[in-house]
Amino acid sequence: MILEIEELHQKDVMAVSKLIERSFTTSVASTLTNEGVSTFMSGLTSESIEKRRASGNTFIVCRNEKSIVGVAEIRDKNHLNLLFVEPSIQRKGIGRKLLLNLVDRVRESQITVNSSLNSVDAYSKFGFQKIGPKSEVKGIRYQPMVYEIEL
């Protein structure tokens, strides 16, 4: 598998939206309330993604030849807003590759994330630490975590 990381291009926004929806539905949706699912889904439309991309959020994608197999988004300079990998090929290092690429792009001393509860173990393996109690906003349950970057 030949994997390449690149910036998200406008022409790929729809494909990224569909990838996130597949991964979210497979991995995260069952851990949220109906309100949480609705809240999350409203943020993954192609219009919402394009608006965030145009406003300066950093989006990177991982390609395997011509297919996009992973996506990550940073907002507010150091907050990991999204990290999703195609469900059929998770646990193959794609998430780690995306995260390491973001570490090189972030010019802050840490990356924060509000991890879905079922992703806490994965983020812990990436080196994130819990930084507070589990919380819930608009039906989305999450664990605040931080990754310290050696500058």
Secondary structure, 3 states (H helix, E strand, C coil): CCEEEEECCHHHHHHHHHHHHHHHHHHCHHHCCHHHHHHHHHCCCHHHHHHHHHCCCEEEEEEECCEEEEEEEEECCCEEEEEEECHHHCCCCHHHHHHHHHHHHCCCCEEEEEEEHHHHHHHHHHCCEECCCCEEECCEEEEEEEEECCC
